Amino acid sequence: MISEIITIGDELLIGQVINTNQAFISDKLNSVGIFTEQMLTVGDVEPEILRAFESAWKQYDVVAVTGGLGPTHDDITRASICKFFKTDLIVDEWSLKNVREIFSRRGVQVTKINEEQALVPRGCTVMHNRLGTAPGYFFERDGKFFIVMPGVPYEMKGMIESFVLPYFEQRAADLVIRHRTLKTTGIPESFLAERIGDVEDLFPLNTGTTLAYLPSSAGVRMRITVRSDSIADAEKRLNDVESKIRTKVEKYIYATDDVELE
């Protein structure tokens, strides 16, 4: 399956907030065989949001949306979702109880605008928010999936981990995507590519394996990506390509994946 990630909020477009949600969602979807083909950020403008929804829904199997589910006037994602799916809002009792309990623990009186956070689009599966007040929405239509989550990173991550990943893991997706990053330093990208040579010496072309060079001031990262129909085969192919690369550039590789130079 392929996906598009849509993040909503003027604060993202003006650089006031760094958009970390896209990277997290893409990484997690990848882990269950969903490849992110496009990412888009739109402001808090309903026509732009609806255009983004319509375009993504036509092209992709999975659409993941974050942002704009708060209680203030500029949070318009929920209303846009209702227009897009031609539905109305109903009260989710679990979410209403959750809102009231959160305010009670804080010693603050809950207001009507806060209780309205428990309104959800009719027809969706509600993703309960155990870390905040805004629930998420999960739609399945004709084999496609539309996932709407809060923009607050830890709330979004909670829904991904507790609902989205288990859901797609249970579907036993027929595509496994695995990445491995080899980190190098002390050698320029062009010299590194020359040492490695023709990628056909590492893996056959058009078989779901790719190698990308990602240069930075600290060094060059080499990202190996493998697409397969099984975890065992994907891991085997990753290990094979890594072994061949290490034979060619071993002394320049200092770590893999998330390990930093320090």
Secondary structure by P-SEA (a helix, b strand, c coil): ccbbbbbbcccccccccccaaaaaaaaaaaaacbbbcbbbbbcccaaaaaaaaaaaaacccbbbbbccccccccccaaaaaaaaacbbbbbcaaaaaaaaaaaaaacccccccccccccccccccccccccccbbbbbbbcccbbbbbbbcaaaaaaaaaaccaaaaaaaacccbbbbbbbbbbccccaaaaaaaacccccccccccccbbbbbbcccbbbbbbbbbcccaaaaaaaaaaaaaaaaaacccccccccccccc
